[in-house]
Amino acid sequence: MEPLVYFDDAGEPEPAVAESWDISDDQTTYTFTIRETTFSNDDPVTADDVVYSLTSMQESPISTYAAAYGAVESITAVDERTVEVELERPSQAFFQGMGGMSGLIQPESAADGIATNPIGTGPYVLDNYATDDQLAFSVNEDYWGEAPSIEDVTVRIIPDGTAALNALSAGEVDVFPVITIDLWERLTTEGFDESFNLVTYPQVGEMLYVAFNSTQAPFDEPEARQALAQAFNREDILAAFNAPWGADATCDFGLEDTSWFAPESAEACPHPSDLDAATGAISAAGLDTQSVEFTSLSDVPDLSLPADILVAQLQQVGADIDRNAIELARYSQTVFQARPPQFGITVMSSAAPITGFACESPDQAGWTTYCSQEFTELLNEADSAESIEEYDDRMAAANEVLKEDAVIVPLAAKNGVGLFHPDLQGWQEPRIMVDIQFKNLHW
């Protein structure tokens, strides 16, 4: 599938399913001219298909897909090749969303089969999907763009990372594009980073961060959260990964591919690592005399290793930590589903878009337990901005509020990491979540 538009590395829009578009002077009316082409099942792409696709995403229960439509009032087909979208106010999120998952276009007639037979306008078609085994793709002969060099691609589903690395080493596969943290050290110690082309990219990277339960004492007091935040030594975590190309220490929210991203600096941390200061602040807050629960995952290596390090760091400055390591199913019930969440401190890893921490009122606070009117207003102002410069300014201001409050404390920005056969060229960084652009690959 393809989105309505694409965005290049510089953030500039490019044609995709929409071959052109017009934006009104007040940035509240978007008129898209739909490309005269077909879906991979030979059905013509119509404005009605686009309206169906966008409306489905607008009504999606997945909040990150629906978020782009927060300011949208109507989506209508003007004629067979023209779609008009009316907004109640300017929205940076809307147009950016049209280049991502929120803007993917599918035919309404084939929507029921999307799980096993997706139909789109892209350069490849899915020939076969063997559950938990593999997906086989071939070239879409009617693709509107330049024909791909590689005609057939097989995606093998290998749940075990070690088995996937072994398959790569044995020449059974050519690409391992998304490699989890628990395997990073092996890439260095076993020479994979020298035998294959190692690529890193922020688009599928994740933030590693600590979350404090601000509905629970003592974390309902900022001083307690800020005291403990000073115990976190980010460099210790990076050293444990043993992968200097894999992650960067950070106190900021956002990843390198966000327009308002700022590189790490000493001035970026309102509560920088300082063991002496942390020890004194923890004692002053009484955190050395009351037990604090640190809930962590026992069966997710990406998070159990950072949890080990963080618990030791907190204990080093005198905090009385009660470690509660539990499996994923119970963790979900305790942290994500319980209201209020039943944890004291935890460590998380996710794409964590900063907008996901917005909260219009305290009763809407989710598992993050964070709710700040100032922060949410800044995000709303950013979305309504009429220029990228104004947007970046408001987003940076929201970032500062979130950092100072220390309910969620960033530790590291992890990259996407992949290995490619040394003769395989044409890798392009993902543009839609974890998409792999087969069409640009060539031997």
C-alpha positions in Angstrom: 0.0 0.0 0.0 1.0 3.6 -0.5 -0.1 6.8 1.3 -1.8 9.8 -0.1 1.6 11.7 -0.3 5.2 10.9 0.6 7.7 13.1 2.5 11.4 13.2 1.5 14.4 13.3 3.9 14.1 17.1 4.1 10.4 16.8 5.1 9.1 18.1 1.7 6.0 16.4 0.3 6.1 14.3 -2.9 3.3 12.8 -5.0 2.1 9.3 -4.2 -1.6 8.2 -4.6 -2.3 12.0 -4.9 -0.4 13.3 -7.9 -1.0 16.9 -6.8 -2.7 19.0 -4.1 -3.8 22.5 -3.3 -3.8 24.1 0.2 -6.0 27.1 0.9 -4.3 30.3 2.1 -5.8 29.8 5.6 -4.6 26.2 5.5 -8.0 24.7 6.3 -8.9 23.3 2.9 -6.8 20.6 1.2 -7.8 19.5 -2.3 -6.1 16.4 -3.5 -6.0 15.3 -7.2 -5.9 11.5 -7.3 -3.5 9.7 -9.6 -5.1 8.0 -12.6 -3.9 4.5 -11.9 -5.2 1.1 -10.6 -4.9 -1.0 -7.5 -3.0 -4.2 -7.8 -6.3 -6.1 -8.4 -6.8 -4.0 -11.5 -9.6 -1.9 -10.0 -9.3 1.9 -10.8 -8.3 4.1 -7.9 -11.2 6.5 -7.2 -11.9 9.4 -5.0 -14.4 7.3 -3.2 -11.7 4.8 -2.3 -9.6 7.6 -0.9 -12.5 9.0 1.2 -13.2 5.5 2.5 -9.5 5.0 3.4 -9.1 8.3 5.2 -12.4 8.0 7.0 -11.5 4.5 8.2 -8.3 5.9 9.7 -10.1 8.8 11.2 -12.4 6.3 13.0 -9.6 3.9 13.9 -9.4 2.7 17.5 -5.6 3.0 17.2 -5.1 6.5 18.5 -1.8 7.1 16.6 -3.6 6.5 13.3 -6.6 8.7 14.2 -4.6 11.5 15.7 -3.9 13.1 12.3 -7.6 13.8 12.0 -8.1 15.8 15.2 -9.0 19.0 13.3 -10.8 17.4 10.3 -14.4 18.4 9.8 -15.2 16.7 6.5 -13.7 14.4 3.9 -15.6 14.4 0.6 -15.3 13.3 -3.0 -15.7 16.3 -5.3 -15.6 14.1 -8.5 -14.0 10.8 -9.5 -10.4 12.1 -9.0 -10.7 14.9 -6.5 -11.0 14.7 -2.7 -11.5 17.7 -0.5 -10.7 17.8 3.2 -12.0 20.6 5.4 -10.3 21.4 8.7 -11.7 23.5 11.5 -8.2 25.1 12.0 -4.7 24.6 10.5 -3.2 21.3 11.6 0.4 20.3 11.1 -0.5 16.8 12.1 -3.0 16.3 9.3 -0.8 16.8 6.3 2.1 15.0 7.9 -0.3 12.1 8.7 -1.1 11.8 5.0 2.4 10.6 4.4 2.2 7.9 7.1 -0.1 5.1 8.3 -2.9 7.6 8.6 -2.9 8.2 4.9 -2.6 4.7 3.5 -5.0 4.1 0.6 -6.9 0.8 -0.1 -9.9 -0.1 -2.2 -13.1 -0.2 -0.2 -14.2 -3.3 -2.2 -11.2 -5.3 -0.8 -11.2 -4.0 2.7 -12.6 -7.2 4.3 -9.5 -9.2 3.1 -6.8 -6.8 4.3 -5.5 -9.1 6.9 -4.3 -11.8 4.5 -4.7 -10.2 1.0 -3.9 -6.5 1.2 -4.5 -4.5 -2.0 -2.8 -1.2 -2.8 -1.1 0.9 -5.4 2.5 -0.1 -4.5 5.2 -1.6 -6.7 4.7 -5.1 -5.3 1.8 -7.5 -4.8 1.5 -10.2 -2.1 1.4 -13.6 -3.9 1.3 -15.8 -0.8 1.1 -15.5 3.0 2.0 -18.6 5.0 1.0 -17.9 8.6 4.1 -17.7 10.9 6.3 -18.7 8.0 6.7 -16.3 5.1 5.3 -13.8 2.7 6.1 -13.9 -1.0 5.9 -10.8 -3.2 6.3 -10.2 -6.9 6.3 -7.0 -9.0 3.1 -5.2 -9.7 3.1 -5.0 -13.5 0.7 -2.1 -13.5 2.7 0.0 -11.0 2.5 3.7 -11.9 6.1 4.4 -11.0 9.5 3.1 -12.1 9.6 -0.7 -12.2 11.7 -2.3 -9.4 15.0 -4.0 -10.2 14.3 -7.1 -8.0 11.2 -9.0 -9.3 10.6 -11.4 -6.4 11.0 -10.9 -2.7 10.4 -13.5 0.1 10.1 -12.3 3.7 10.8 -15.1 6.1 9.2 -14.9 9.6 11.9 -15.9 12.1 10.7 -15.1 15.6 14.0 -16.0 17.3 16.7 -13.4 16.7 19.6 -15.8 17.1 18.1 -18.0 14.4 17.7 -15.0 12.2 21.4 -14.0 12.7 22.4 -17.6 11.9 20.4 -17.6 8.7 22.1 -14.4 7.7 25.5 -15.8 8.4 24.7 -19.0 6.5 23.6 -17.0 3.4 20.0 -18.2 3.7 18.8 -14.6 3.9 20.1 -11.4 2.5 18.7 -8.8 4.9 17.9 -8.6 8.6 16.4 -5.1 8.8 15.2 -4.7 12.4 17.5 -6.1 15.0 16.5 -5.9 18.7 18.8 -4.7 21.5 19.5 -8.1 23.0 21.4 -9.0 19.8 23.4 -5.7 19.4 26.4 -6.9 21.4 26.8 -10.0 19.2 26.9 -7.8 16.1 30.1 -6.3 17.4 31.7 -9.2 19.2 31.1 -11.7 16.3 32.0 -9.3 13.5 28.6 -9.0 11.8 29.2 -5.2 11.6 32.2 -5.9 9.5 30.9 -8.8 7.3 27.7 -7.1 6.4 26.6 -3.5 5.7 25.2 -2.2 9.1 22.6 0.5 8.8 21.1 2.6 11.5 18.1 4.8 11.2 15.9 6.8 13.6 12.6 6.2 11.9 11.9 2.9 13.7 13.9 3.9 16.7 12.5 4.1 20.2 12.8 6.2 23.3 14.1 4.4 26.4 12.6 6.2 29.4 11.6 5.8 33.1 8.0 6.5 34.1 7.0 7.5 37.6 3.5 6.8 38.9 2.5 10.3 39.8 -0.8 9.1 41.3 1.1 7.3 44.0 3.1 8.8 46.9 5.9 9.8 46.9 5.9 10.4 43.2 2.9 12.8 43.4 5.5 15.3 44.5 7.9 16.8 41.8 10.8 16.9 44.3 10.7 13.1 44.7 10.7 12.5 41.0 13.4 15.0 40.3 15.6 13.6 43.1 15.5 10.1 41.7 16.0 11.4 38.1 19.5 12.6 39.1 20.5 9.0 39.9 20.2 7.9 36.3 23.6 7.6 34.6 22.7 7.3 30.9 26.3 6.4 29.9 26.1 3.2 32.0 23.1 2.1 30.0 24.8 2.8 26.6 27.9 0.9 27.8 25.8 -2.1 28.6 24.5 -2.3 25.0 28.1 -2.4 23.7 26.9 -0.9 20.5 28.2 2.6 20.0 26.2 3.0 16.8 22.9 1.8 18.4 21.8 4.5 20.7 22.5 8.0 22.0 22.0 9.3 25.5 19.3 11.9 25.7 17.2 14.0 28.1 14.9 15.1 25.3 11.7 13.6 23.8 11.6 13.0 20.1 14.0 11.2 17.8 16.5 12.5 15.3 14.1 12.6 12.4 11.7 15.0 14.2 12.1 18.6 12.9 12.5 20.1 16.4 15.1 17.6 17.5 18.1 19.0 19.3 21.4 17.1 19.8 22.3 16.1 23.4 24.1 18.7 25.5 24.8 19.4 29.2 22.3 22.1 29.1 19.5 19.8 27.8 19.0 18.0 31.2 17.0 19.9 33.9 17.9 17.0 36.2 21.3 15.7 35.1 23.0 12.7 36.6 24.7 13.8 39.8 25.1 11.1 42.5 26.0 13.5 45.3 23.0 15.7 44.6 20.7 12.6 44.2 21.8 11.2 47.5 21.1 14.4 49.3 17.8 15.0 47.5 16.7 11.4 48.1 17.4 11.7 51.8 15.6 15.1 52.0 12.6 13.6 50.3 12.6 10.6 52.7 13.1 8.1 49.9 15.8 6.3 51.8 13.4 5.2 54.6 10.4 4.1 52.5 10.4 1.2 50.1 9.8 2.2 46.4 8.5 -0.5 44.0 10.3 -0.8 40.7 8.2 -2.9 38.3 10.0 -4.4 35.3 9.6 -7.0 32.7 11.3 -10.3 33.2 10.8 -11.8 29.7 11.7 -8.8 27.4 15.5 -8.6 27.1 15.3 -5.0 25.7 13.9 -3.8 29.0 15.2 -6.3 31.6 18.8 -5.2 31.0 18.1 -1.5 31.5 16.0 -2.3 34.6 18.9 -4.1 36.1 21.2 -1.1 35.7 18.6 1.5 36.9 17.8 -0.5 40.0 21.5 -0.6 40.9 21.9 3.1 40.2 18.9 4.0 42.5 20.3 1.7 45.3 23.7 3.3 44.9 22.3 6.7 46.0 20.4 5.3 49.0 16.9 4.6 47.6 15.1 1.6 49.1 14.1 -0.3 46.0 11.7 -3.3 46.0 12.2 -5.0 42.6 9.1 -6.5 41.1 10.1 -8.4 37.9 7.1 -9.9 36.2 6.2 -11.4 32.8 4.6 -9.4 30.0 1.0 -10.5 30.5 1.0 -9.6 34.1 2.9 -6.4 33.4 0.2 -5.3 31.0 -2.5 -5.8 33.6 -0.5 -4.0 36.3 0.8 -1.0 34.3 -1.4 -0.5 31.2 -4.8 -1.8 32.2 -5.1 -1.0 35.9 -6.7 2.3 36.9 -4.9 3.8 38.6 -1.8 1.9 37.4 -0.2 -0.3 40.1 3.4 0.5 39.9 5.9 2.9 41.4 8.7 3.2 38.9 9.1 1.4 35.6 11.3 1.5 32.5 9.7 1.6 29.0 10.8 1.5 25.4 8.6 2.8 22.6 8.3 5.3 19.8 6.8 7.5 22.4 5.7 10.4 20.3 5.5 13.4 22.5 1.9 14.0 21.6 1.0 10.7 23.3 1.5 12.4 26.6 -1.1 15.1 26.1 -4.0 15.1 28.5 -6.9 17.5 28.4 -8.0 16.8 32.0 -6.6 14.6 34.9 -9.4 12.0 34.6 -8.2 11.3 31.1 -4.6 10.4 32.2 -3.7 6.9 31.1 -0.9 4.6 32.3 1.7 7.4 32.1 -0.4 9.2 34.8 0.9 12.5 33.3 -1.5 15.4 32.8 -0.3 19.0 32.3 -2.6 21.8 31.0 0.4 23.9 30.0 2.0 21.0 28.1 -1.2 20.1 26.3 -1.9 23.7 25.3 1.6 24.0 23.8 1.0 20.9 21.7 -2.3 22.3 20.5 -0.6 25.6 19.6 2.1 23.6 17.7 -0.5 21.7 15.7 -2.3 24.9 14.8 0.9 26.6 13.7 0.9 28.0 10.2 4.7 27.6 9.7 7.2 24.9 10.5 9.3 27.5 12.4 6.3 28.3 14.7 5.6 24.6 15.0 9.1 23.8 16.0 9.2 26.6 18.6 6.0 25.4 20.3 7.1 21.7 20.2 10.4 22.6 21.8 8.6 24.5 24.5 6.4 21.5 25.2 9.4 19.3 25.4 10.9 21.6 28.1 7.7 21.4 30.2 7.7 17.6 30.0 11.4 17.3 31.0 11.0 19.6 34.0 8.0 17.7 35.4 10.0 14.5 35.4 7.0 12.1 35.3 8.6 10.5 32.2 12.4 10.8 32.1 14.1 10.0 28.8 17.3 8.0 29.0 18.3 7.1 25.4 17.2 7.4 21.8 17.6 4.0 20.2 18.2 3.6 16.5 16.7 1.1 14.1 19.5 -1.3 13.3 19.8 -3.6 10.3 22.3 -5.8 8.4 22.4 -6.1 4.6 24.4 -8.4 2.3 27.4 -6.3 1.2 26.4 -6.6 -2.5 22.9 -5.5 -2.0 22.5 -1.8 -2.7 19.7 0.8 -2.6 18.7 0.8 1.0 16.3 3.7 1.8 15.4 4.7 5.3 11.7 3.9 6.2 9.1 6.5 5.5 6.1 4.8 7.0 6.8 3.2 10.3 8.9 0.1 9.6 8.4 -0.1 5.9 11.2 -1.7 3.8 11.4 -0.2 0.3 12.0 -3.3 -1.9 11.7 -1.3 -5.1 15.0 0.6 -4.5 17.1 -2.5 -3.8 19.4 -3.9 -6.5 22.4 -6.2 -6.8 
